[in-house]
Amino acid sequence: MAKAKTTKHTGKNSLVKRLGAQVGSTSLAENILKKRGDLDNEGKLTKKGKKRNSMTAAERAKDRASKASGRPASDYKYDVKTNSATLKKGR
């Protein structure tokens, strides 16, 4: 997997800042989040956006992997260098 563009803003309540750092523009990040349903047309967090924003980057990565595989998020470990989650050994 490719290396993540940034390791900034990995904590909670950093959804817009994190994506903005990854794509290079806050306005582009906001447009992406609007299309995903995380922000409404006024740029405010939706219910879904608030849930994602309350997660760390690691929690979001584990959640993505969990949804894709159907396995529990606890089965995954986070790699900050790639911003992805992989199965823990023996899982």
C-alpha positions as CSV (number, residue, x, y, z in Angstrom):
1,M,0.0,0.0,0.0
2,A,1.2,3.5,-0.7
3,K,2.5,5.8,2.0
4,A,0.0,8.3,3.5
5,K,0.5,11.9,2.4
6,T,0.5,13.1,5.9
7,T,0.5,11.9,9.5
8,K,-0.9,15.3,10.8
9,H,-4.2,15.6,12.5
10,T,-4.7,11.9,13.5
11,G,-6.6,12.6,16.7
12,K,-10.3,13.0,17.3
13,N,-12.3,16.0,16.0
14,S,-9.9,16.4,13.1
15,L,-11.9,15.0,10.1
16,V,-11.8,18.1,8.0
17,K,-8.3,19.1,8.9
18,R,-7.0,15.6,8.3
19,L,-8.6,15.3,4.8
20,G,-7.5,18.8,4.0
21,A,-3.9,18.0,4.8
22,Q,-4.2,14.8,2.7
23,V,-5.7,16.5,-0.4
24,G,-3.9,19.8,0.0
25,S,-7.0,22.0,0.4
26,T,-9.6,22.6,3.0
27,S,-12.2,23.5,0.4
28,L,-11.6,20.4,-1.6
29,A,-11.8,18.3,1.6
30,E,-15.1,20.0,2.4
31,N,-16.5,19.2,-1.0
32,I,-15.4,15.5,-0.7
33,L,-17.0,15.3,2.8
34,K,-20.2,16.9,1.4
35,K,-20.4,14.2,-1.3
36,R,-19.8,11.5,1.3
37,G,-22.6,12.9,3.5
38,D,-20.3,13.9,6.3
39,L,-21.0,17.6,5.9
40,D,-24.3,19.3,4.9
41,N,-24.5,22.1,2.2
42,E,-23.7,24.7,4.8
43,G,-20.5,22.9,5.8
44,K,-21.8,21.6,9.1
45,L,-21.2,18.1,10.3
46,T,-24.1,15.7,9.7
47,K,-25.0,12.9,12.2
48,K,-22.7,10.6,10.2
49,G,-20.0,13.3,10.1
50,K,-20.1,13.8,13.8
51,K,-19.7,10.1,14.4
52,R,-16.6,10.0,12.0
53,N,-15.2,13.2,13.5
54,S,-15.3,11.7,17.0
55,M,-13.0,8.9,15.8
56,T,-9.2,9.0,15.5
57,A,-7.6,8.2,12.1
58,A,-6.8,4.8,13.5
59,E,-10.4,4.1,14.5
60,R,-11.6,5.3,11.0
61,A,-9.2,3.0,9.2
62,K,-10.1,0.0,11.4
63,D,-13.8,0.9,10.8
64,R,-13.3,1.0,7.0
65,A,-11.5,-2.4,7.1
66,S,-14.2,-3.9,9.3
67,K,-17.0,-2.8,7.1
68,A,-15.3,-4.1,4.0
69,S,-14.6,-7.5,5.5
70,G,-17.4,-8.0,8.0
71,R,-14.9,-8.8,10.8
72,P,-14.8,-6.8,14.0
73,A,-12.6,-3.7,14.1
74,S,-10.7,-5.2,17.1
75,D,-9.2,-7.8,14.6
76,Y,-7.2,-5.0,12.9
77,K,-4.1,-3.0,13.7
78,Y,-3.4,0.5,12.3
79,D,-0.4,1.5,10.3
80,V,0.1,5.3,10.5
81,K,2.5,5.3,7.6
82,T,-0.1,4.0,5.2
83,N,-3.3,5.2,7.0
84,S,-4.7,1.7,6.7
85,A,-5.6,-1.2,8.9
86,T,-4.5,-4.8,8.5
87,L,-5.5,-8.0,10.2
88,K,-3.5,-8.8,13.4
89,K,-1.4,-11.9,13.2
90,G,-3.4,-15.1,14.0
91,R,-6.8,-13.6,13.1
